[in-house]
Amino acid sequence: MKLLILICFLYLILYIQPVENHFLNWIWNKFQDKINPTKSRRLFDCGKSDIRQILPAKIDQPRITGGISAADHSFPWVVNVINLKSLKSCGGTIISPDTIITAAHCIIDGPKYITVIAGAANLFGRLNIFNYYAVSNIIIHPNYISCCDYDVALIKLKKQLQRSEMINSICLPNEKDQKIKSDTIAFIAGWGGKYQISELNAFGSFHLKQGLVYIKSNNYCKNIFGSFDEKDEICATNTYDNVDSREGDSGGPLMILNKTDNRWYLFGITSHGVNSETIQPGVYSSVSTKLDFIKKYL
Ligand SMILES: *[C@@H]1O[C@H](CO)[C@@H](O)[C@H](O)[C@H]1NC(C)=O
């Protein structure tokens, strides 16, 4: 009996904490709206986070960042995309107050089956109804036929997201077809589970995971994947730690920190060719080559 009470108590503490945050936030926003409707909202400021990410101290010793839990809310643009028909979970990234970018293969069942969870740092946050956002429309890349060429889609939300410590957008690449130097360090993030049995991955990992990868040259990628298409794809690997995306990470971001303006930029969407048991690089859908499509619907 005592144990049961203790368990209930612990559950409440853990569960109420994020509910409380968002509930107070919501009241605060309503209050601010009343007293100063135009000035009350913080504007989206792409690629900036109030919470610092866990980055390697020395860039030549990047091992330490292999597949660890991200600091809570340190990637405030990463969202969870839930498909209520297939009960599959994917990642997604906020690119404007009402636009999420994800992989096309995650959302082919149509807008009425898709829900977006934003502002969640852990599993409790993802079970919290205040973090759920309804979808008005989905736009799949016109060249997408089946998994996994041009595996990119946009989700338009019914209501605009409000910028907070927990929610912000990532920056899109500055230039179309922007070249990335080989071995540039990038980060991937996702809720993907690490279990071999797929059912155990329904809820994914407790915390958002981050991993460090190296972007490879197009020639390197072509040598490994015969079908590699540089107009559509980027490949990246980490040969030290075997960091790679897992089931449930699809749709999530491949991000580069720009040291000049200190902002995070979205260069890829986790797509396919992903197998954490091998050293093979992961394949990501390229964002800079699809900027025209993306900007049309922002
Ligand atoms: C980094 O940011 C600066 C300033 O915005 C920009 O000129 C530069 O092209 C960016 N570098 C990359 C690799 O995106």
The ligand as a Gaussian input file, in Angstrom:
#p B3LYP/6-31G(d) Opt

LIG

0 1
 C       27.047000      31.324000     -41.555000
 O       26.432000      32.557000     -41.304000
 C       26.978000      33.641000     -42.024000
 C       26.257000      34.898000     -41.531000
 O       24.859000      34.741000     -41.586000
 C       26.813000      33.408000     -43.507000
 O       27.398000      34.469000     -44.238000
 C       27.473000      32.090000     -43.886000
 O       27.228000      31.805000     -45.240000
 C       26.957000      30.975000     -43.018000
 N       27.702000      29.757000     -43.303000
 C       27.121000      28.633000     -43.665000
 C       28.025000      27.475000     -43.889000
 O       25.914000      28.521000     -43.805000

